């Protein structure tokens, strides 16, 4: 009986020895499918441990998959941000040229931005990803430009947004980048007229873009800031045709019309009357007698009225 038990134990050990990293990876995937993330992590760790000392090309491929799988479990299944970032970074360090490492950089950039407000760290990850010339390069370049805008580094934002148009001229992100570039220039006070030209360029090159009416609204704001309220209103009325928030545009128009009214000579006179204790303005003298201080009756008698 004892020999049978020992034989069974030896058989089990031999079966265990025959297990491969690929077996553990498959068990990890099965555990995820069965909603058992803890078991999946155990299997990914077993696969990784078996591959740790093997630097063959095939081993590196499987090691990257094991690390990516474990990091995804931490993030997507368990929402453990700290652990996920740690394993994604381990993947980037150990398998930097793998497709999984490229994906890891993009994910880490988002986690750093959202959960740690580490915008510089996110930029570093995306910049490294861009060096691999990924298929989603235009989108990543746009994200870099946006991060610089969030940092308030408008000069660098302008540079990165312009770079997108130069490197990815046929991308669907070009109009987004042009609008972002105009916004960055707009934030730099002395260059507002240049921003207006960029907005106009967007409308000319991409008339069907959903950003075109927004660009027109921004152009109107620049005109209004320069005191050209009538021209601003013309632009905003035009923007009303396609803008997704017409009530917002109408509010700009209403305020501009109020500014025009408040600065006309008639309105200025009415405003002076309003501050004169609520009294109506004095009646203009009917003739020279009233003008020098005579009463209305004296004036009427003098002229036979």
C-alpha positions, 0 to 999 in steps of 0.5 A: 500500500505504501509503495502505491502511495509513493508511486502516485506521488512520484507520478504527480511530481512527474506530471508537474515537471512536465507542465510548461509556462504555456500550460500556466498561461492557459490556466490563467486565462481560464481562471479569468474566464471563470471570474477567478482573478486570484487564481489567474495571478497564481498561474501567471506568477508560476509561468513567470517563475519558470521563464525567469532564467530563460532568455531565449526569444520564445521565453521572452515572448511568453514572459511578456505575456505573463507579466502583461496578463498579471498587470491586466488582472490587477488593473482590469479585474481588481482595480488595484492601481499601484500593483498594476503600475508596478507590474506594467513597469516590470514588463517594460523593463524586462521586455522593452521591445515587446508589443506588450511593453508598448501597450503597457506604456500607454496604459501606464501613461493613463494611470499616471495621469488619472490616478496620480496626476503625474503628467510629466510621467505620462508624457515620458511614457507616451514619448517612449511609445512614440519612438516605436512608431506605433500604428496609433502614433497620431493619437499618442502625439495628440495626447502628448500635446494635450498633457502639455496644455494641462500643464500650462506649458502652452509653447510646448503644446503648440510645438507638439500639436504642430508636430502631429500635423507634420508627421501624420498629415493624413490622420483624423486627428489633424483638425483636433491638433490644429484646434489645440494649437490655436487654443495654446496660442490663444492662451499666450496674450500677445499672439491672439491674432495668430490664434484667430488665423489658426482657427480660420485655417481650421475652418478652411481646411476642415469645414465639415469638422465638428470643431469648425463651429467651435473655432468660429466661436473662438474667433468671435471671442477674440474680436469681442476682446478687441472691442469689435462687438459687431463683427463678433456677433456676425461670427456667432450668428454664423456659428449658431447654424451648426454649433452643438450648444446654441444657447451658449452662443446666444448668450455670447451674442446677448452680452455683446449686444449689451456692451454695444448698447451700454457704450452708445452716446444715448445709452451713456446719457441714460446711464447718467440720468439713472445715477442722478437720484432717479430724476428725469433730465431737465427740459431743454430751454425753449428760448433765450429767456429761459436760458438765462434763468427766466421762468417758463411764464416769462418766456411765454409772455415775452414771445406772446405765447 
